């Protein structure tokens, strides 16, 4: 009695470089007689074509007789052939299996085939015995065989990237060996911003021109570069083209969120690499500046500006003067403020600060302007008295004046727009000295009384001074001229003594 024989095999075989091993289950039909063939099978998947490749093995049961395979049928009805060295293949039908031998034949079936069956009718030589046997393989247990893709859909593509925020550079590369399918493209953009602080803060304004490029077709890697402002900045590598750029970034406004490459969510997480965003910069994106101008009355006019090349934000200035005087002023980007005046009482030392730091060239003290009108000194003299008057113009500071004649000294403070007069009793002293210490000036006045004092000296029994040399009328005329030019003489008398006659 011939018993049916079942054979189950799952070898992993490789057909060329493109076959991925898949297993099949084979059932062998019971032989009709002692003479029989045993049929087993394995299956692989050809990823190039998406076909299943079944390898049928047919064995001869007889030790002393060859068998000729007279008829071979298959389900699905595709060719079953035997590979032959040096030739493509030969049909399994008509093939002779030597005694106790076997043959392997190959059949290609569609990738979604669930089962396959092979039926063989054999006739043995010598005794002419015949037998029909069959085998089958179950392919449904394995996934269907599909061709290996030749491209990848843009919606499923993965990428990897590099990012250097401080330098404003990035690269993006398509992962794998497959290009994007068809006309598919994926855009990426690198953008830099002005920022108010080195940490994330708003508002932010785009600096320069964002750089956008795409991956698609034969272009599988791109490089992106942007300029970085010389101040606080944010740099972002984002998923999408330039239309995705947000300008400005404001409080409560739109954000890139997971569009930044390297983000935890889609689409940014479809690219592997470091986080594609950066905040930094060690200077403020403002250009605060101050200038000073001293006024003749002792006050100082302070001009504030915020209109430099990188000024994008308002600046909060603080102006500090002597004795605790302080004032805060906000100046918008691109603007200036010329309205600040530090009073004379507080102008001894002035500082202009931003964020608690003195701005460049932001320290100043009042200095007397060169074009301020100077006090004028006039004299009156007769045989009994010698009078000196200091007149201080309006719009200036009070000045201290010291009057010295002979052994007498008087000190006065002359208000702006006012005058002070000191009269001395005429003596033998030939000159008086007027000192203005606030201005580092001294003025010497020669005692020359009007009229003829009888040749006697002043201040005693013979008041007045003797007149010798030039005629008295000429001396008087010269004195008048000096009186008129007194202010001019005073201007050039800084740190030296000017002598004139009275």
C-alpha positions in Angstrom: 0.0 0.0 0.0 1.3 3.5 -0.9 0.9 6.0 1.9 0.5 9.7 1.2 3.6 11.7 2.0 3.5 15.3 3.2 6.5 17.6 3.1 6.7 21.1 4.7 9.7 23.3 4.0 10.6 27.0 4.6 14.1 27.5 3.4 15.4 31.0 2.8 16.7 31.2 -0.7 18.0 34.1 -2.8 17.2 34.4 -6.4 19.8 36.9 -7.7 20.3 40.0 -5.7 16.6 40.9 -5.6 14.8 38.0 -4.0 13.6 38.1 -0.4 12.9 34.8 1.2 9.3 33.8 1.8 8.1 30.4 3.0 5.5 28.1 1.6 3.6 25.1 2.8 3.5 22.1 0.5 1.1 19.2 0.5 2.0 16.0 -1.5 -0.7 13.9 -3.0 -0.7 10.1 -2.3 1.0 8.1 -5.0 -1.2 5.8 -7.1 1.3 2.9 -6.8 4.7 2.0 -5.4 6.2 3.9 -8.2 5.7 7.6 -7.5 7.2 11.1 -7.4 7.4 13.2 -4.3 6.7 17.0 -4.9 7.7 19.7 -2.5 8.0 23.5 -2.9 9.4 26.7 -1.5 8.6 30.3 -2.5 10.5 33.5 -2.8 9.5 37.1 -3.7 11.2 38.9 -6.6 11.1 42.5 -5.5 12.0 43.7 -9.0 8.9 42.4 -10.6 6.6 41.7 -7.6 6.2 38.0 -8.6 6.4 35.0 -6.4 9.0 32.5 -7.5 8.1 28.9 -6.6 10.9 26.3 -6.6 9.3 22.8 -7.1 11.4 19.8 -6.2 10.3 16.5 -7.8 11.9 13.3 -6.5 12.0 9.8 -8.1 11.0 7.0 -5.7 12.8 4.2 -7.5 16.4 3.2 -6.9 16.9 1.4 -10.1 14.7 3.0 -12.7 14.6 6.5 -14.2 11.3 8.2 -14.8 10.2 10.5 -17.6 7.8 13.3 -16.7 5.3 12.8 -19.5 2.9 15.5 -18.5 3.1 18.5 -16.2 0.3 20.8 -15.3 0.3 23.8 -12.9 -2.1 26.1 -11.2 -1.8 29.0 -11.9 -1.0 27.9 -15.4 2.4 29.4 -15.9 5.6 27.8 -17.2 7.4 25.4 -15.0 11.0 25.1 -16.2 14.3 23.6 -15.1 17.4 25.8 -15.1 20.2 24.4 -17.1 23.8 25.4 -16.9 24.8 27.2 -20.0 21.2 27.5 -21.2 18.2 29.6 -20.1 16.0 26.7 -19.0 14.1 23.6 -20.3 10.5 22.6 -19.6 9.9 20.3 -16.7 7.5 18.3 -19.0 9.6 15.7 -20.8 12.4 15.9 -18.3 14.0 12.5 -17.2 14.8 12.0 -13.5 17.5 9.5 -13.0 17.0 6.6 -10.5 16.7 7.8 -7.0 17.2 11.3 -8.3 15.4 14.6 -8.2 15.0 17.8 -10.2 14.2 21.4 -9.2 11.9 23.5 -11.4 11.0 27.1 -11.2 7.6 28.6 -11.7 6.7 32.4 -11.5 3.2 33.4 -10.4 1.6 36.7 -9.6 2.5 38.3 -6.2 -1.0 38.0 -4.8 -1.3 34.2 -5.5 -2.8 32.5 -2.5 -2.0 28.8 -3.5 -0.2 27.0 -6.2 -0.4 23.4 -7.4 1.8 21.2 -9.5 0.6 17.8 -11.0 3.1 15.4 -12.6 2.4 12.3 -14.7 5.5 10.0 -14.8 6.4 6.8 -16.7 9.2 4.6 -15.4 11.6 3.0 -17.8 12.2 -0.8 -17.9 8.8 -1.8 -16.6 6.6 1.0 -18.0 4.9 1.7 -14.7 3.0 5.1 -14.6 1.9 7.3 -11.8 0.3 10.8 -11.3 1.3 12.8 -8.3 0.8 16.4 -7.3 1.9 18.9 -4.7 0.7 22.3 -3.6 2.0 25.3 -1.6 0.0 27.7 0.5 1.1 31.3 -0.1 -1.7 33.1 1.7 0.1 32.9 5.1 2.8 35.3 3.7 2.3 38.9 2.7 1.6 39.5 -0.9 4.7 40.1 -3.0 4.9 43.6 -4.4 7.6 45.2 -6.6 10.3 47.2 -4.8 9.5 50.9 -5.1 11.5 52.9 -7.6 10.8 56.2 -5.9 9.2 57.6 -2.7 6.2 59.7 -2.4 7.0 63.2 -1.1 4.4 62.8 1.7 6.3 59.8 3.1 9.9 60.9 2.5 12.3 61.2 5.4 15.2 63.6 5.7 18.3 64.4 7.8 19.7 67.8 8.5 22.6 69.9 10.0 22.1 73.3 11.5 24.5 76.0 12.8 22.5 78.9 14.1 25.4 81.3 15.0 26.8 80.9 11.5 23.5 80.9 9.7 24.0 77.7 7.8 22.1 74.4 7.3 21.9 71.4 5.1 19.0 69.1 4.4 19.3 65.6 2.7 16.8 63.1 1.5 17.3 59.8 3.3 17.6 56.5 1.5 18.5 55.7 -2.1 15.1 56.5 -3.7 14.3 59.9 -5.2 11.0 61.6 -4.8 8.3 60.4 -7.2 7.4 62.3 -10.3 7.4 66.1 -10.0 7.3 66.0 -6.2 9.3 68.6 -4.4 9.8 69.5 -0.7 10.9 73.0 0.2 12.9 74.1 3.2 13.7 77.6 4.4 16.4 79.2 6.7 15.5 82.6 8.2 17.2 84.9 10.7 15.6 87.6 12.8 16.4 90.7 14.8 15.4 89.9 18.4 15.0 92.1 21.5 16.9 89.6 23.8 19.3 86.7 23.4 16.5 84.4 24.6 13.2 84.0 22.8 11.2 87.3 23.0 9.0 89.3 20.7 8.7 91.3 18.6 11.2 89.8 16.0 11.8 91.2 12.5 13.3 89.3 9.6 16.9 90.2 8.9 18.1 90.2 5.3 16.6 87.7 2.9 15.5 84.1 3.9 17.1 81.3 1.9 14.7 78.7 0.4 15.4 75.6 -1.7 13.8 72.3 -2.6 14.6 68.6 -2.8 13.1 66.7 -5.7 14.1 64.8 -8.9 17.9 64.3 -9.0 18.4 67.0 -6.3 18.6 65.1 -3.1 20.6 67.5 -0.9 20.6 71.3 -0.4 22.6 73.9 1.5 21.0 77.0 3.0 22.7 80.2 4.2 21.5 83.5 5.7 23.1 86.6 7.1 23.1 87.0 10.9 22.6 90.5 12.4 25.3 91.8 14.7 23.0 91.8 17.7 20.5 89.5 19.4 19.0 87.1 16.9 16.8 84.1 16.3 17.5 81.6 13.4 15.0 79.0 12.3 15.2 76.1 9.8 11.6 75.5 8.8 9.6 73.0 6.7 8.2 74.8 3.6 9.0 77.6 1.2 9.4 81.4 1.8 5.6 81.7 2.0 5.8 80.1 5.4 8.1 82.8 6.9 6.4 84.8 9.6 7.4 88.5 9.7 7.2 89.9 12.3 6.9 87.4 15.1 4.8 89.2 17.7 3.3 88.5 21.1 0.2 86.2 20.6 0.9 85.8 16.9 1.6 82.8 14.7 4.5 80.5 15.5 6.4 77.8 13.5 5.9 75.2 16.2 6.6 71.7 14.7 7.5 73.2 11.3 11.0 73.6 12.7 13.2 70.7 11.7 14.1 68.5 14.6 10.8 69.2 16.4 9.0 66.4 18.2 5.9 66.5 16.0 5.1 66.5 12.3 6.3 67.6 9.9 9.6 68.7 11.6 10.1 65.3 13.1 10.4 63.8 9.5 14.0 65.1 9.5 16.6 63.8 11.8 19.2 66.1 13.3 19.8 68.7 15.9 17.1 71.2 16.8 16.7 73.6 13.9 16.4 76.8 15.9 18.8 79.2 17.7 18.6 82.2 20.0 21.6 84.2 20.9 23.8 87.3 20.1 25.7 89.4 22.6 24.6 92.9 21.6 21.3 94.8 21.6 19.6 95.4 18.3 19.5 99.1 19.0 21.9 101.9 18.5 21.5 104.3 21.5 23.5 107.4 21.3 23.7 110.7 23.1 25.2 114.2 22.5 25.6 117.1 24.8 25.6 120.9 24.5 26.4 123.3 27.3 24.3 126.4 27.6 25.6 129.7 28.9 23.2 129.6 31.8 25.0 126.4 33.1 22.4 124.0 31.9 23.1 121.2 29.5 21.0 120.1 26.5 21.0 116.4 26.0 20.1 114.9 22.6 19.1 111.2 22.4 19.0 109.1 19.2 18.0 105.6 18.3 18.4 105.7 14.5 21.5 103.5 13.8 21.7 100.7 11.2 20.4 98.0 13.6 17.9 100.0 15.6 14.7 98.0 15.5 13.3 98.6 19.0 12.5 101.5 21.2 15.2 102.4 23.7 14.5 103.4 27.3 17.1 106.0 28.3 17.8 107.2 31.8 19.6 110.6 32.2 21.2 111.1 35.6 22.6 114.4 36.9 24.3 115.6 40.1 22.5 115.7 43.4 20.1 112.8 42.5 18.5 114.5 39.5 17.1 111.8 37.0 14.8 111.6 34.0 13.7 108.6 31.9 12.9 109.0 28.2 11.7 106.4 25.6 12.9 106.9 22.0 11.3 104.9 19.2 13.4 103.1 16.6 14.7 105.5 14.0 13.8 108.5 16.1 15.6 111.1 18.2 14.7 113.3 21.2 16.3 116.7 21.7 14.0 118.0 24.5 16.0 117.1 27.5 17.7 119.8 29.5 19.7 119.1 32.7 19.4 122.2 35.0 22.6 124.1 35.9 22.4 122.9 39.5 22.6 119.3 38.4 25.0 119.6 35.4 28.2 119.0 37.3 28.2 115.3 36.1 25.7 113.8 33.7 25.4 110.1 32.7 23.1 108.6 30.0 22.3 105.0 30.7 20.4 102.1 28.9 19.6 99.0 30.8 21.7 100.3 33.7 24.8 100.7 31.6 26.3 104.0 30.5 26.1 104.3 26.7 29.2 105.0 24.7 30.4 108.6 25.2 27.5 109.0 27.6 29.3 110.9 30.4 29.5 114.7 30.4 30.0 117.8 32.6 29.0 121.4 31.9 31.7 123.4 30.1 31.4 127.1 29.4 30.6 127.7 25.7 33.2 129.8 23.9 30.5 132.0 22.4 29.0 133.0 25.8 29.1 136.8 26.3 31.6 137.7 29.0 31.1 140.2 31.9 32.2 143.8 31.2 34.3 145.9 33.6 34.0 149.7 33.5 35.7 152.4 35.8 35.1 155.9 37.0 37.8 157.9 38.6 38.2 161.4 40.0 40.6 163.0 42.4 38.8 161.5 45.4 37.4 158.1 44.3 38.1 155.2 42.1 35.0 153.2 41.1 34.9 149.8 39.3 31.7 148.2 37.9 31.3 144.5 36.7 28.2 144.0 34.4 27.1 140.4 33.8 25.1 139.8 30.5 21.7 138.1 30.6 21.5 134.4 29.8 24.6 133.5 31.7 25.6 132.3 35.1 26.2 134.5 38.2 29.9 135.3 38.5 32.0 136.1 41.5 34.0 139.3 41.3 36.8 140.4 43.6 37.8 144.1 43.5 41.2 145.0 45.0 42.7 148.5 45.2 45.5 149.4 47.5 45.0 147.6 50.7 41.3 147.3 50.2 39.4 144.2 48.8 35.7 143.8 48.2 33.9 140.6 46.8 30.6 140.6 45.1 28.4 138.1 43.2 27.1 139.5 40.0 23.7 138.0 38.9 23.1 137.3 35.2 21.7 140.5 33.7 22.9 142.6 36.7 25.9 144.6 37.8 27.9 145.3 40.9 29.8 148.5 41.6 32.6 149.1 44.2 34.0 152.5 45.0 37.3 153.0 46.6 38.8 156.2 48.1 41.5 157.3 45.9 45.0 156.6 47.2 48.6 156.5 46.0 47.9 153.1 44.5 48.3 153.4 40.7 46.0 150.5 39.7 43.1 148.3 40.8 42.7 144.5 40.2 39.3 142.9 39.3 39.4 139.1 39.5 36.7 136.8 38.1 37.7 133.4 39.5 34.8 131.5 37.9 36.2 132.5 34.6 39.9 132.4 35.4 40.2 136.0 34.5 42.0 139.1 36.0 41.7 142.7 34.9 44.1 145.5 36.0 42.7 149.0 35.8 45.1 152.0 36.0 43.9 154.9 38.2 43.7 157.9 35.9 41.3 160.5 37.3 39.4 162.8 35.1 40.5 166.5 35.3 43.5 168.0 37.0 44.0 167.0 40.5 46.8 169.6 41.0 49.6 167.1 40.6 49.0 165.6 44.1 48.6 162.0 45.0 45.2 160.4 45.7 44.0 159.2 49.1 45.8 161.9 51.1 46.4 165.6 51.2 47.2 165.4 47.5 44.6 163.2 45.8 45.1 161.9 42.3 48.2 160.8 40.4 50.7 163.0 38.6 50.3 163.0 34.8 53.6 162.9 32.9 54.5 162.2 29.4 51.4 162.4 27.1 49.0 165.2 27.5 46.2 164.7 30.0 43.6 165.0 27.2 45.3 162.2 25.3 45.3 160.0 28.4 41.6 160.7 28.9 40.8 159.8 25.4 42.7 156.6 25.7 40.9 155.7 28.9 37.5 156.2 27.2 38.7 154.0 24.4 39.6 151.3 26.9 36.3 151.6 28.6 34.5 151.0 25.3 36.8 148.0 24.5 36.7 146.7 28.0 34.7 143.6 27.2 36.9 142.7 24.3 40.0 143.0 26.4 38.3 140.8 29.0 37.7 138.0 26.4 41.4 137.6 25.6 42.5 138.0 29.2 42.0 134.3 30.3 44.7 133.3 32.8 46.6 136.5 32.4 46.3 140.0 33.6 45.2 142.8 31.3 46.1 146.3 32.3 44.2 149.3 31.1 44.0 152.9 32.4 40.9 154.5 33.8 
